[in-house]
Amino acid sequence: MTKPYLVVEWNDTETDAQGWLVVHNFVKGYTGGGTRMHPTVTKEEVERLAEAMAYKYVASDSGTTGGCKAGISYDYKAPDAYAVLRRFLIAMMPYIDIGVSLGSDLGTKYEDVLKIFNEFGIDIPLTKSMKQDPSVLQGIKDFDGLMKTRIDGLLLNDAVTGYGVAFSADEAWKFKNGKDGARVVIQGFGCVGASCALKLSQLGYKIVGISDANLLVTCEDGLDVQKLMDHKNVYGEMDQAYFEPNYTVRPNSDWLDVDCDILIPCALEDVINQSNADTVKASLIVEAANIPISSEGDEIIKQRGIDIVNDFVANLGAIRFYDAVIFGLVQPDPQAVIDDIEKLCRRNTYQLFSEAKSQNRYQRDVAYEIFKPEVSGLLEYADPSEREAVR
């Protein structure tokens, strides 16, 4: 792990909340990443996430954005969670106002982040030159409009990351010549886990286990993902009242015990670690969450010969959505956005698995070489035409 460019620490004046903004790198004065809120957040975690964002923007074919991340150590279910988020973002406003583009992540909602920005006269964080670029300003209007659209009944922004993970999983499974109707376990049932499960079920996979913050539900014949989604609460938790008679309810800590072909962690970091990596039953792990495997756990996975699609290859849907629309790389249409993400995720996954196979190396090691960030700097584009030159 390389050192981040900038680390800002924040201590709340009204609660015991603590937070960090970490900028791993800028590209022409601009950087982007989400804001997560969870009691377990640490500075080191945010630094790792910011580095992953830098790689993710390279994987997203972005020549305009570096990687950053923000994290707040606080309970996202607390009654004053929004107020804590607001105070944190106010503290970060000097950075946000010059091109540190913070969005949402685990435990926060993008609409809340935008609401706070709007309160201070900011629509989407931009650099000075971007604020003067008519094409970027039009891209913002297009993006704002798309945020209200739906696909498969889901808000587009709630679908893009999970769908991208599903496309990556499907491409990797096909590369492995995996059997049809492969069994999948999803850990975490928020927007990413739910949309990933839905798209995989549409692609013919059998979702045999889903865990959330409260429980694990399994079914050898496959779970009705749509019905589970229709009745989950705002925290991504399932309602047992709507479970089918043949569903089995178990503690949510048992998610690694379910026999499956593909394992998709969709929530917290380091959930696969030294204590449990040797129990993974799947032959393929697709990282929908950021950094869901600890370094010690990763070494065990590598030694066991389990294939992976790592986080910044699989879960780039949201930032590609943002980047592609803001900078006019795709038509402002929901299906065009999804098609663009599918093409990118499948291309990157195929490249990753092809190179790993030809070199007889672990996918994560290869990914860090293929998608290594190279362009980094604080200087903005002198004029909009320079931005065109890197597209």
FENLIN-V316992 format. One record per residue. RES is the residue in one small letter. D_LAST is the distance of its C-alpha to the last C-alpha in Angstrom with 2 decimals. Layout:
# FENLIN-V316992
res: {RES,RES}
d_last: {D_LAST,D_LAST}
This chain:
# FENLIN-V316992
res: {m,t,k,p,y,l,v,v,e,w,n,d,t,e,t,d,a,q,g,w,l,v,v,h,n,f,v,k,g,y,t,g,g,g,t,r,m,h,p,t,v,t,k,e,e,v,e,r,l,a,e,a,m,a,y,k,y,v,a,s,d,s,g,t,t,g,g,c,k,a,g,i,s,y,d,y,k,a,p,d,a,y,a,v,l,r,r,f,l,i,a,m,m,p,y,i,d,i,g,v,s,l,g,s,d,l,g,t,k,y,e,d,v,l,k,i,f,n,e,f,g,i,d,i,p,l,t,k,s,m,k,q,d,p,s,v,l,q,g,i,k,d,f,d,g,l,m,k,t,r,i,d,g,l,l,l,n,d,a,v,t,g,y,g,v,a,f,s,a,d,e,a,w,k,f,k,n,g,k,d,g,a,r,v,v,i,q,g,f,g,c,v,g,a,s,c,a,l,k,l,s,q,l,g,y,k,i,v,g,i,s,d,a,n,l,l,v,t,c,e,d,g,l,d,v,q,k,l,m,d,h,k,n,v,y,g,e,m,d,q,a,y,f,e,p,n,y,t,v,r,p,n,s,d,w,l,d,v,d,c,d,i,l,i,p,c,a,l,e,d,v,i,n,q,s,n,a,d,t,v,k,a,s,l,i,v,e,a,a,n,i,p,i,s,s,e,g,d,e,i,i,k,q,r,g,i,d,i,v,n,d,f,v,a,n,l,g,a,i,r,f,y,d,a,v,i,f,g,l,v,q,p,d,p,q,a,v,i,d,d,i,e,k,l,c,r,r,n,t,y,q,l,f,s,e,a,k,s,q,n,r,y,q,r,d,v,a,y,e,i,f,k,p,e,v,s,g,l,l,e,y,a,d,p,s,e,r,e,a,v,r}
d_last: {28.13,26.72,27.76,25.66,24.65,26.55,29.25,30.98,34.18,35.71,39.30,40.36,43.41,44.82,44.36,43.95,40.21,38.01,34.24,31.43,27.92,26.13,22.85,21.89,19.00,16.74,13.17,13.24,16.18,15.05,16.46,17.43,20.24,23.36,26.93,29.69,33.42,36.10,39.37,38.30,35.14,35.36,33.44,32.92,31.49,28.94,27.96,27.46,25.41,23.13,22.56,21.84,19.20,17.40,17.47,16.58,13.22,12.46,13.98,11.87,8.62,7.82,6.52,8.37,11.76,14.82,17.84,21.06,24.02,27.18,30.50,33.87,37.05,38.93,40.15,37.65,40.67,42.66,43.71,42.09,38.77,36.89,38.70,37.77,34.07,34.37,36.06,33.49,30.55,32.60,33.08,29.34,28.60,28.21,25.24,23.87,24.12,21.85,18.91,20.43,19.46,22.34,22.80,25.57,26.77,30.17,32.93,30.98,29.73,26.50,28.63,30.82,28.02,26.74,30.37,30.89,27.78,28.97,32.36,30.99,28.91,25.52,23.57,20.55,20.13,17.69,17.46,19.13,16.16,14.64,18.17,18.05,14.84,16.23,13.19,13.12,16.89,16.84,14.62,17.38,20.02,18.55,18.37,21.91,23.13,21.85,23.56,26.82,26.30,27.78,27.42,30.52,32.27,29.91,27.78,24.19,23.27,26.32,25.34,21.70,22.40,25.66,24.43,21.65,24.43,26.61,24.15,23.75,27.54,28.17,25.95,27.66,31.07,30.61,29.61,32.85,34.75,35.97,38.61,38.09,38.78,37.95,39.21,36.81,37.63,35.46,36.11,35.20,35.17,32.99,29.97,28.19,31.39,32.59,29.50,29.09,32.79,32.57,29.75,31.46,34.72,33.14,31.94,35.56,35.82,38.92,38.44,41.67,41.19,39.47,40.25,39.72,41.17,44.66,45.19,44.22,44.95,45.27,46.32,46.66,46.28,42.98,42.33,41.70,38.30,38.10,41.56,40.81,37.72,39.76,42.24,40.33,40.38,37.66,37.66,36.92,40.57,42.42,45.72,48.45,50.40,48.11,48.18,49.76,53.15,51.76,49.19,50.07,49.35,49.08,48.10,44.34,44.79,45.70,42.22,42.12,45.49,44.33,44.17,40.74,38.28,35.06,34.94,32.24,32.65,30.95,32.37,33.40,32.59,34.93,36.84,37.18,38.85,41.67,44.29,43.02,40.48,43.37,44.13,40.81,41.84,38.51,37.02,33.45,32.04,28.77,27.78,26.94,28.04,26.51,28.64,31.49,33.05,34.65,34.47,38.10,37.60,34.59,36.77,39.30,36.79,35.53,39.12,40.03,37.38,35.74,32.20,29.49,26.01,25.15,23.92,20.27,19.80,22.01,21.62,17.94,18.33,18.73,15.75,13.44,15.30,14.77,11.10,10.24,12.77,12.40,8.81,9.80,8.30,12.00,15.18,17.31,19.95,21.50,21.75,18.18,17.16,19.69,18.78,15.13,16.62,19.23,17.05,15.06,18.39,20.28,17.92,17.85,21.59,22.51,20.76,22.49,25.86,25.72,25.12,27.65,30.16,29.79,30.21,32.82,31.23,30.65,27.35,26.72,27.24,24.76,22.11,22.36,21.59,18.74,16.75,17.95,15.94,15.47,13.54,15.96,17.29,18.73,17.50,15.35,12.98,15.61,14.26,11.60,10.45,9.44,7.01,5.47,5.75,3.82,0.00}
